[in-house]
């Protein structure tokens, strides 16, 4: 249980610290035409979708999602699943903290990548963490079907 908690807190801390650093240094070019820091507040959900949702609704749904993951995280005895849930939970809680502490109920995004000349949606470490956790669980489902 201690490892689960430490993994979750580590992800949360890395995301929150990286966001503070991004705010402190602001937008800047890291590798032109590939990776940039572009500080922006995202009022929607993943990739800016759902911007029209009321911030109270978003806070409530994020809270319920985190609660569902906490229950799964707490109940699982499988190490692989525990790691996946820790990734999801650490990122989810960190983004939830942003929603609670920002005046507009938004999440700070700052990583901007351009792939094959296409600007990808701006994201943060928490988004990466949540995506990795879901990919881990998805991968496990795919492998178990064979």
C-alpha positions in Angstrom: 0.0 0.0 0.0 2.9 2.4 0.8 4.3 1.9 -2.7 0.9 2.7 -4.3 0.7 5.9 -2.2 4.3 6.9 -3.0 3.8 6.3 -6.7 0.6 8.4 -6.8 2.1 11.2 -4.8 5.3 11.2 -6.9 3.3 11.7 -10.1 1.2 14.4 -8.5 4.3 16.2 -7.3 6.2 16.0 -10.6 3.1 17.4 -12.4 2.5 20.3 -9.9 6.2 21.2 -9.8 6.5 21.2 -13.6 3.5 23.4 -13.9 5.0 25.9 -11.4 8.3 25.9 -13.4 6.3 26.5 -16.6 4.5 29.5 -15.1 7.7 30.9 -13.7 9.6 30.7 -17.0 6.6 31.2 -19.4 6.2 30.2 -23.0 9.5 29.5 -24.9 10.9 27.5 -27.8 12.8 24.4 -26.7 13.4 22.6 -30.1 12.0 24.7 -32.9 9.4 22.9 -35.0 9.1 20.1 -32.5 8.8 20.9 -28.7 7.8 24.2 -27.1 6.5 25.4 -23.8 3.2 27.2 -24.3 1.5 28.1 -21.1 -2.2 28.1 -21.3 -5.3 27.4 -19.2 -7.6 24.7 -20.4 -11.2 25.1 -19.3 -12.3 21.9 -21.0 -11.2 18.3 -20.6 -8.7 16.3 -22.6 -7.4 18.2 -25.7 -9.7 21.2 -24.9 -12.9 19.3 -25.5 -15.9 20.3 -23.4 -15.0 23.9 -23.0 -18.7 24.8 -22.8 -19.3 22.6 -19.7 -19.9 24.6 -16.5 -16.8 24.4 -14.3 -18.8 23.0 -11.4 -20.0 20.1 -13.6 -16.4 19.4 -14.6 -15.1 19.5 -11.0 -17.9 17.1 -10.0 -17.2 14.7 -12.8 -13.5 14.8 -12.2 -14.0 14.2 -8.5 -16.3 11.2 -9.2 -13.8 9.8 -11.8 -11.0 10.1 -9.2 -13.2 8.4 -6.6 -13.9 5.4 -9.0 -10.1 5.1 -9.6 -9.3 5.3 -5.9 -11.7 2.4 -5.2 -10.2 0.3 -8.0 -6.7 1.3 -6.9 -7.4 0.3 -3.3 -9.0 -3.0 -4.1 -6.4 -4.3 -6.6 -3.7 -6.7 -5.5 -2.1 -6.9 -8.9 1.1 -4.9 -9.1 0.6 -4.0 -12.8 -2.9 -2.7 -12.2 -1.7 -0.8 -9.1 0.9 1.0 -11.2 -1.7 1.8 -13.9 -4.1 3.1 -11.3 -1.4 5.1 -9.6 -0.6 6.8 -12.9 -4.2 7.6 -13.5 -4.9 8.8 -10.0 -1.7 10.9 -9.6 -2.5 12.7 -12.8 -6.2 13.0 -12.1 -5.7 14.4 -8.6 -3.1 16.9 -9.9 -5.4 18.2 -12.6 -8.3 18.3 -10.1 -6.1 20.5 -7.8 -5.7 22.9 -10.8 -9.4 23.1 -11.2 -10.0 23.8 -7.6 -7.2 26.4 -7.2 -7.5 28.4 -10.5 -10.0 31.3 -10.7 -11.6 29.9 -13.8 -11.7 26.2 -12.8 -9.1 25.4 -15.6 -6.1 23.1 -15.8 -2.7 24.4 -16.7 -1.3 22.9 -19.9 2.2 23.8 -21.2 3.7 21.1 -23.4 3.3 21.8 -27.1 4.5 19.3 -29.7 4.6 19.5 -33.5 4.6 16.2 -35.3 5.0 16.0 -39.0 4.1 19.7 -39.3 0.9 19.3 -37.2 0.5 21.2 -33.9 -0.7 18.7 -31.4 -3.1 19.8 -28.5 -1.2 21.4 -25.6 -1.0 19.0 -22.6 0.8 18.5 -19.2 2.6 15.8 -17.3 -0.7 14.7 -15.6 -2.3 14.1 -19.0 0.7 11.9 -20.0 0.4 10.0 -16.7 -3.3 9.4 -17.2 -2.8 8.3 -20.8 0.0 5.9 -19.8 -2.2 4.4 -17.0 -5.2 3.9 -19.4 -2.9 2.4 -22.0 -1.4 0.0 -19.5 -4.9 -1.3 -18.6 -6.0 -1.4 -22.2 -2.9 -3.3 -23.1 -3.6 -5.8 -20.4 -7.2 -6.3 -21.7 -5.8 -6.9 -25.2 -3.2 -9.4 -24.0 -5.8 -11.3 -21.9 -8.1 -11.8 -24.9 -5.5 -13.8 -26.8 
